[in-house]
């Protein structure tokens, strides 16, 4: 008998309300993997903490799979990705913006109604722009939740205000941004033990929270702590994190970012 070629992995075609060209095929194995990984992570996150599933550079189809498995909070690093994926999710999905935010992207970001929190407010200038756009685009709605991002490690590659500036940033948001609601503080810890580990970053953020809460006249527990990612979220939970941002452990390794376009030699026009 003639041998048959191996069958291709079974695929499912998703239609999430977008144009047909936006539909994607994902294998059942990919969907099963997301379900299994999500269940494993949720089993390690206490029920009183918020698991933010970070879907950066992943298709909306995998987000919908996670949603159907009970996940509601999703994190995105890029404004365009968030506004592209948002309409493909049910209305009760909660989108968290966790990347660097430029003031000229704030209007676009706030156009997505599922946006529930901006974790990366690192200056009063950015807070003022968020205030302006939230007041204009979300009249009559509850204030938009925001967190003050603190650069706990002092690394130039990471965003956030200096720890010494955290109190002033929190006080400024609370005093001058009625369309925003300061809900906590956020940091990005060191990525590996070789860099020193994240424990010192988590301790610094806790100290910043204590100082900010005292200045605002609140209990420390009234301010959340968004800290911990795939490599250190359990350590972050032990250190008091209320929100952990877990991506590749749920959705798998991310594809490499495309290299920047080559620039022509000086004096020559682009091809």
MOGI-V258049 format. One record per pair of residues at least 6 apart in sequence whose ideal C-beta (glycine too) atoms are under 7 Angstrom apart, sorted by sequence separation. I is the first residue (numbers start at 1). J is the second residue. D is the distance in whole Angstrom. If there is no record, write none. Layout:
BEGIN
i->I j->J d->D
i->I j->J d->D
END
This chain:
BEGIN
i->45 j->51 d->5
i->76 j->82 d->4
i->109 j->115 d->6
i->121 j->127 d->5
i->138 j->144 d->7
i->190 j->196 d->5
i->213 j->219 d->6
i->248 j->254 d->6
i->264 j->270 d->5
i->55 j->62 d->7
i->151 j->158 d->5
i->173 j->180 d->6
i->190 j->197 d->6
i->213 j->220 d->5
i->228 j->235 d->7
i->237 j->244 d->6
i->264 j->271 d->7
i->15 j->23 d->5
i->55 j->63 d->5
i->101 j->109 d->7
i->151 j->159 d->7
i->161 j->169 d->5
i->174 j->182 d->5
i->190 j->198 d->5
i->228 j->236 d->2
i->236 j->244 d->6
i->14 j->23 d->6
i->42 j->51 d->6
i->86 j->95 d->6
i->121 j->130 d->7
i->151 j->160 d->3
i->173 j->182 d->5
i->189 j->198 d->3
i->213 j->222 d->7
i->227 j->236 d->5
i->228 j->237 d->7
i->13 j->23 d->6
i->14 j->24 d->6
i->41 j->51 d->7
i->134 j->144 d->5
i->149 j->159 d->6
i->150 j->160 d->5
i->151 j->161 d->7
i->210 j->220 d->6
i->213 j->223 d->6
i->63 j->74 d->6
i->149 j->160 d->4
i->150 j->161 d->6
i->151 j->162 d->6
i->152 j->163 d->6
i->190 j->201 d->6
i->209 j->220 d->6
i->212 j->223 d->6
i->233 j->244 d->4
i->13 j->25 d->6
i->97 j->109 d->6
i->118 j->130 d->7
i->149 j->161 d->7
i->170 j->182 d->6
i->189 j->201 d->4
i->53 j->66 d->6
i->82 j->95 d->6
i->148 j->161 d->7
i->150 j->163 d->6
i->189 j->202 d->6
i->228 j->241 d->5
i->233 j->246 d->5
i->11 j->25 d->4
i->12 j->26 d->6
i->130 j->144 d->7
i->187 j->201 d->5
i->209 j->223 d->5
i->227 j->241 d->5
i->11 j->26 d->7
i->82 j->97 d->6
i->225 j->240 d->6
i->11 j->27 d->5
i->12 j->28 d->6
i->130 j->146 d->7
i->150 j->166 d->5
i->209 j->225 d->6
i->225 j->241 d->5
i->228 j->244 d->4
i->229 j->245 d->5
i->230 j->246 d->5
i->10 j->27 d->7
i->95 j->112 d->7
i->101 j->118 d->7
i->225 j->242 d->5
i->226 j->243 d->4
i->228 j->245 d->7
i->229 j->246 d->7
i->230 j->247 d->6
i->9 j->27 d->4
i->10 j->28 d->5
i->53 j->71 d->5
i->97 j->115 d->7
i->148 j->166 d->6
i->187 j->205 d->5
i->224 j->242 d->4
i->230 j->248 d->5
i->9 j->28 d->7
i->12 j->31 d->7
i->55 j->74 d->5
i->74 j->93 d->6
i->76 j->95 d->6
i->95 j->114 d->5
i->101 j->120 d->6
i->166 j->185 d->7
i->206 j->225 d->7
i->224 j->243 d->6
i->226 j->245 d->7
i->230 j->249 d->4
i->9 j->29 d->6
i->53 j->73 d->7
i->56 j->76 d->6
i->72 j->92 d->7
i->94 j->114 d->7
i->95 j->115 d->5
i->96 j->116 d->6
i->100 j->120 d->6
i->185 j->205 d->6
i->205 j->225 d->6
i->52 j->73 d->5
i->53 j->74 d->5
i->54 j->75 d->4
i->55 j->76 d->6
i->56 j->77 d->5
i->72 j->93 d->6
i->73 j->94 d->5
i->74 j->95 d->6
i->75 j->96 d->5
i->76 j->97 d->6
i->77 j->98 d->6
i->78 j->99 d->6
i->93 j->114 d->5
i->95 j->116 d->6
i->96 j->117 d->5
i->97 j->118 d->5
i->98 j->119 d->5
i->99 j->120 d->6
i->148 j->169 d->5
i->51 j->73 d->6
i->52 j->74 d->7
i->53 j->75 d->7
i->63 j->85 d->6
i->67 j->89 d->6
i->72 j->94 d->6
i->74 j->96 d->7
i->76 j->98 d->7
i->77 j->99 d->3
i->94 j->116 d->4
i->97 j->119 d->7
i->98 j->120 d->6
i->103 j->125 d->7
i->148 j->170 d->5
i->205 j->227 d->6
i->50 j->73 d->6
i->52 j->75 d->4
i->67 j->90 d->7
i->73 j->96 d->6
i->75 j->98 d->5
i->96 j->119 d->6
i->97 j->120 d->7
i->103 j->126 d->6
i->106 j->129 d->5
i->110 j->133 d->5
i->185 j->208 d->6
i->64 j->88 d->7
i->106 j->130 d->6
i->110 j->134 d->6
i->185 j->209 d->5
i->60 j->85 d->4
i->64 j->89 d->7
i->83 j->108 d->6
i->89 j->114 d->6
i->101 j->126 d->6
i->121 j->146 d->5
i->148 j->173 d->7
i->202 j->227 d->6
i->63 j->89 d->6
i->67 j->93 d->6
i->79 j->105 d->4
i->83 j->109 d->7
i->86 j->112 d->4
i->103 j->129 d->4
i->107 j->133 d->5
i->111 j->137 d->7
i->118 j->144 d->7
i->121 j->147 d->7
i->82 j->109 d->7
i->106 j->133 d->5
i->110 j->137 d->5
i->121 j->148 d->6
i->122 j->149 d->5
i->146 j->173 d->7
i->160 j->187 d->7
i->185 j->212 d->7
i->34 j->62 d->5
i->38 j->66 d->5
i->60 j->88 d->4
i->83 j->111 d->6
i->86 j->114 d->5
i->110 j->138 d->7
i->117 j->145 d->4
i->118 j->146 d->5
i->119 j->147 d->5
i->121 j->149 d->6
i->79 j->108 d->6
i->83 j->112 d->5
i->116 j->145 d->6
i->117 j->146 d->7
i->120 j->149 d->5
i->35 j->65 d->7
i->79 j->109 d->5
i->82 j->112 d->6
i->117 j->147 d->7
i->119 j->149 d->7
i->158 j->188 d->5
i->34 j->65 d->5
i->38 j->69 d->6
i->30 j->62 d->7
i->34 j->66 d->6
i->26 j->59 d->7
i->38 j->71 d->6
i->206 j->239 d->7
i->31 j->65 d->5
i->35 j->69 d->5
i->146 j->180 d->5
i->148 j->182 d->7
i->198 j->232 d->5
i->202 j->236 d->6
i->206 j->240 d->6
i->24 j->59 d->5
i->26 j->61 d->5
i->143 j->178 d->7
i->144 j->179 d->7
i->146 j->181 d->7
i->150 j->185 d->6
i->152 j->187 d->4
i->26 j->62 d->7
i->143 j->179 d->6
i->144 j->180 d->5
i->145 j->181 d->5
i->146 j->182 d->6
i->147 j->183 d->6
i->199 j->235 d->7
i->24 j->61 d->5
i->122 j->159 d->5
i->143 j->180 d->5
i->144 j->181 d->7
i->146 j->183 d->7
i->147 j->184 d->5
i->148 j->185 d->5
i->149 j->186 d->5
i->150 j->187 d->5
i->153 j->190 d->6
i->198 j->235 d->6
i->202 j->239 d->4
i->122 j->160 d->5
i->123 j->161 d->7
i->143 j->181 d->4
i->145 j->183 d->5
i->147 j->185 d->6
i->149 j->187 d->7
i->185 j->223 d->6
i->189 j->227 d->6
i->198 j->236 d->7
i->120 j->159 d->6
i->122 j->161 d->5
i->147 j->186 d->4
i->184 j->223 d->5
i->184 j->224 d->3
i->185 j->225 d->6
i->186 j->226 d->4
i->187 j->227 d->5
i->191 j->231 d->7
i->163 j->204 d->6
i->183 j->224 d->5
i->184 j->225 d->6
i->186 j->227 d->7
i->166 j->208 d->4
i->170 j->212 d->4
i->174 j->216 d->6
i->184 j->226 d->6
i->189 j->232 d->6
i->16 j->60 d->6
i->52 j->96 d->5
i->54 j->98 d->7
i->135 j->179 d->4
i->167 j->211 d->5
i->171 j->215 d->6
i->124 j->169 d->6
i->127 j->172 d->7
i->134 j->179 d->4
i->163 j->208 d->5
i->166 j->211 d->7
i->167 j->212 d->5
i->170 j->215 d->7
i->171 j->216 d->7
i->127 j->173 d->5
i->131 j->177 d->4
i->134 j->180 d->6
i->166 j->212 d->6
i->170 j->216 d->6
i->14 j->61 d->5
i->16 j->64 d->6
i->124 j->172 d->5
i->131 j->179 d->5
i->153 j->201 d->6
i->167 j->215 d->5
i->131 j->180 d->6
i->152 j->201 d->4
i->14 j->64 d->7
i->127 j->177 d->5
i->130 j->180 d->6
i->121 j->173 d->7
i->152 j->204 d->4
i->127 j->180 d->7
i->152 j->205 d->6
i->150 j->205 d->6
i->150 j->208 d->5
i->184 j->242 d->7
i->100 j->159 d->5
i->117 j->183 d->7
i->120 j->186 d->7
i->119 j->186 d->4
i->17 j->87 d->6
i->18 j->88 d->6
i->17 j->88 d->6
i->16 j->88 d->4
i->147 j->224 d->7
i->147 j->226 d->6
i->119 j->226 d->5
i->98 j->245 d->6
i->75 j->245 d->5
i->66 j->250 d->7
i->49 j->237 d->6
i->62 j->251 d->6
i->44 j->234 d->6
i->46 j->237 d->7
i->52 j->243 d->6
i->54 j->245 d->5
i->56 j->247 d->6
i->45 j->237 d->7
i->49 j->241 d->7
i->50 j->242 d->6
i->52 j->244 d->7
i->54 j->246 d->6
i->49 j->242 d->6
i->50 j->243 d->5
i->51 j->244 d->6
i->52 j->245 d->5
i->53 j->246 d->6
i->54 j->247 d->3
i->58 j->251 d->5
i->49 j->244 d->7
i->51 j->246 d->6
i->55 j->251 d->6
i->53 j->250 d->5
i->57 j->254 d->5
i->56 j->254 d->6
i->57 j->255 d->6
i->45 j->244 d->6
i->41 j->246 d->6
i->41 j->249 d->6
i->41 j->250 d->6
i->37 j->249 d->6
i->38 j->250 d->5
i->37 j->250 d->5
i->34 j->250 d->7
i->34 j->251 d->6
i->33 j->252 d->7
END
